Amino acid sequence: MKLNVSRLLLKTQLSLIVCVALLDIFIPESHPSRNVVVYLQAIVLGIFLVYILFSYMVSGVILSVFHHSLLIFMALLVICGLISEMPNRLPPMLYSTAPFFLFYYGSWKGYLTSNILLRIAVLLLCVFALESIIGVVTRAGRYSTWYIKADNVGNSLMFLILFFSLDLKKSQNIILMLVTYALVLISFKRGAMIAATTALIIIIWQLIFNTDRVLQKSRKKLVYLTLSAVIFLLFIMIMYWDVLMFRFTGDTGGGSGRLSMWQMIVDNWKEGGLIRQIFGFGFFKVQDLMTEIRGVPYFAHSDWIQLLYDHGMLGVLIYFLLIIFYIAERKTVLLFAPEMYSSYIASISIWILKSAWSGVYLTKHSVLLFLIAGFILGFAYRKKYLCYEFTKQTL
């Protein structure tokens, strides 16, 4: 039996992503054994980068326009990062975006299926649920009220909603999707709560009102199950509404001080002169600015503000076009992978919302977003290719 290296590497990468997520709980950044996690991430990133080259060198795989726009954006980061004083900041960024190329390739080749992704999602849900429990216990012991502080695990959990929405013909996936959403709410991460709610509404709307979304014979059961689960979830939310809304109503700092920080960054960008406004101050220079102003090396907590200061209007334009091309790909998904259309639209909404309030390319947990993006687009483009090939043969 011939060993399929690409299939093996794909499954290895998925396993390593789960391992990294688990080790992040028990070996945080301050832990003396943190190098173990760093080395694992380096292995994962190395394989991802190899497949960027592989995608462009191997014939027989049709690339989307999004491939090229993502490569240009990543090239911007790499060039600026390598000539900067902080090249160590590059790996986390590339770790989140580079997976797209491998998982698109695996999906195109048929090595990656929704069933494999669902198994990975269940494993990750167990990991993130454990992290959520640890977070609740820690906050309860550290603060007088456990829900006054947020848990970053919410930013990872919201992406799992996309995984479970890939196959809603199975009742258990609906339940798992709603359980994931409930854990996002418990994290009290406001950006994640808003993005997850938006994604869930899109997915449920498509499930209930799009008759092509599920098999007709199982449609009624799935709709009843979904409505019952949503009603129960709404009942719980209403009962604990004050708790859930505390992070929104109790914060008087404009989003944990984000608004004032953004204003400082934009004001300094305006004073930088025309060249700085167009090309930016340099890779991760927001940190230097925040250290100077606030004494803490914060990053901008927004892709757009970070890019504006670091890479100027040029960086903002490239990133804007990247998202526009991703949105444009929805037509291909609708035509050739309609069963995944709601998942794809939900991924767009999460990307846009998270890029504004938190950050996508800046954070490593966004690996899950680009994994899903690669899988859906690879599946859709393969179907498109096969359809055109069949049409040519029948003419």
Residue pairs with C-beta under 8 A, 6 or more apart in sequence:
4 111
6 105
6 106
6 109
6 111
7 106
7 109
7 111
9 47
9 51
9 102
10 102
10 103
10 106
10 111
10 112
11 116
12 47
13 44
13 47
13 48
13 99
13 102
14 116
14 120
16 40
16 43
16 44
17 44
17 120
17 124
17 367
17 371
18 120
18 123
18 124
18 127
19 40
20 37
20 40
20 41
20 44
21 124
21 127
21 128
21 156
22 127
23 36
23 37
23 40
24 37
24 131
25 127
25 130
25 131
25 134
27 33
27 34
27 36
27 37
28 34
41 91
41 95
41 364
42 91
44 95
45 91
45 94
45 95
45 98
47 102
48 94
48 95
48 98
48 99
48 101
48 102
49 94
49 98
51 98
51 101
51 102
51 105
52 71
52 74
52 98
52 101
54 101
54 105
55 61
55 63
55 67
55 101
55 104
55 105
56 63
61 105
61 108
61 109
62 108
62 381
62 384
62 385
64 104
64 329
64 332
64 377
64 381
65 325
65 328
65 329
66 100
66 322
66 325
66 326
66 329
66 373
66 377
67 100
67 101
67 104
69 318
69 321
69 322
69 325
69 326
70 97
70 100
70 322
72 318
72 322
73 97
73 318
73 319
73 322
73 361
74 94
74 97
74 98
76 311
76 315
76 318
77 90
77 93
77 94
77 283
77 361
78 90
78 94
80 282
80 283
80 310
80 311
81 87
81 89
81 90
81 93
81 283
81 284
82 90
83 283
84 282
84 283
84 284
86 283
86 284
86 287
89 283
89 284
92 362
92 363
92 364
93 361
93 362
95 364
95 367
96 360
96 361
96 362
96 363
96 364
96 365
96 366
96 367
96 369
96 370
97 361
97 366
97 370
98 370
99 367
99 370
99 371
99 374
100 370
100 371
100 373
100 374
101 374
102 374
103 112
103 370
103 371
103 373
103 374
103 375
103 378
104 374
104 375
104 377
104 378
104 381
105 374
105 378
106 112
106 374
106 375
106 378
107 374
107 375
107 376
107 377
107 378
107 379
107 382
108 378
108 379
108 381
108 382
110 382
112 375
112 378
114 166
114 167
114 375
115 167
117 163
117 166
117 371
117 372
117 375
118 163
118 164
118 166
118 167
118 173
120 163
121 160
121 163
121 164
121 176
122 176
124 156
124 160
124 163
124 368
125 157
125 160
125 176
125 179
125 180
128 153
128 156
128 157
128 160
128 183
129 183
131 151
131 153
132 151
132 153
132 157
132 183
132 186
132 187
135 151
135 153
135 187
136 146
136 151
136 186
139 146
139 147
139 148
139 149
139 151
140 146
142 149
143 149
147 188
147 243
147 246
147 247
148 246
148 247
148 250
149 188
150 187
150 188
150 189
150 190
150 247
151 186
151 187
151 188
151 189
152 187
152 189
153 183
153 187
153 189
154 183
154 184
154 187
154 188
154 189
154 192
154 193
154 196
155 189
155 191
155 192
155 354
155 358
155 363
155 365
156 365
156 368
157 180
157 183
157 184
157 187
157 192
157 196
158 180
158 184
158 192
158 195
158 196
158 199
158 350
159 350
159 365
159 366
159 368
159 369
159 372
160 180
160 368
161 177
161 180
161 181
161 184
161 196
161 199
161 200
161 203
161 346
162 199
162 343
162 346
162 347
162 350
162 368
162 369
162 372
163 368
163 372
164 173
164 174
164 176
164 177
164 180
165 173
165 177
165 199
165 203
165 342
165 343
165 346
166 173
166 340
166 343
166 372
167 173
167 339
168 174
168 177
168 203
168 207
168 213
168 214
168 222
169 214
169 215
169 218
169 222
171 221
171 222
171 225
174 207
174 222
174 225
174 226
174 229
175 225
175 229
177 200
177 203
178 200
178 229
178 230
178 233
180 196
181 196
181 197
181 200
181 233
182 233
182 236
184 192
184 193
184 196
185 193
185 196
185 237
185 244
187 193
188 244
188 246
188 247
190 247
190 248
190 255
190 357
191 353
191 354
191 357
191 358
192 354
192 358
193 244
193 247
194 353
194 357
195 349
195 350
195 353
195 354
196 350
198 346
198 349
198 350
198 353
199 346
199 347
199 349
199 350
200 346
202 342
202 345
202 346
202 349
203 342
203 343
203 346
204 226
204 230
205 342
206 213
206 341
206 342
206 345
207 213
207 214
207 222
207 223
207 226
207 342
208 223
208 226
208 227
210 342
211 219
212 338
213 338
213 339
213 342
214 222
237 244
253 260
254 260
255 357
258 301
258 302
258 357
261 290
261 294
261 298
261 300
261 301
262 300
262 302
262 305
264 289
264 293
265 286
265 289
265 300
265 305
265 308
265 309
266 305
266 308
266 309
268 289
268 309
269 276
269 277
269 281
269 308
269 309
269 312
270 277
272 281
276 312
277 312
277 313
278 312
278 313
278 314
279 311
279 312
279 314
280 307
280 308
280 309
280 310
280 311
280 312
280 314
280 315
281 289
281 309
281 310
282 310
283 310
284 299
284 310
285 309
285 310
286 298
286 299
286 300
286 305
286 306
286 309
286 310
287 297
287 298
287 299
288 297
289 309
290 296
290 297
290 298
290 299
291 297
299 306
299 359
299 362
300 306
300 309
300 359
301 357
301 358
301 359
302 355
302 356
302 357
302 358
302 359
303 319
303 355
303 356
303 359
303 360
303 361
303 362
304 316
304 319
304 355
304 356
306 359
306 362
307 315
307 316
307 319
308 315
308 316
311 318
319 361
323 351
323 352
323 355
326 348
326 351
326 373
327 348
329 344
329 377
329 380
330 341
330 344
330 345
330 348
332 377
332 380
332 381
332 384
333 340
333 341
333 344
333 376
333 377
333 380
334 341
335 380
335 384
336 380
336 381
336 383
336 384
336 387
337 344
337 376
337 379
337 380
337 383
340 376
340 379
340 380
343 372
343 376
344 376
347 369
347 372
347 373
347 376
350 369
351 360
351 369
354 360
354 366
355 361
360 366
360 369
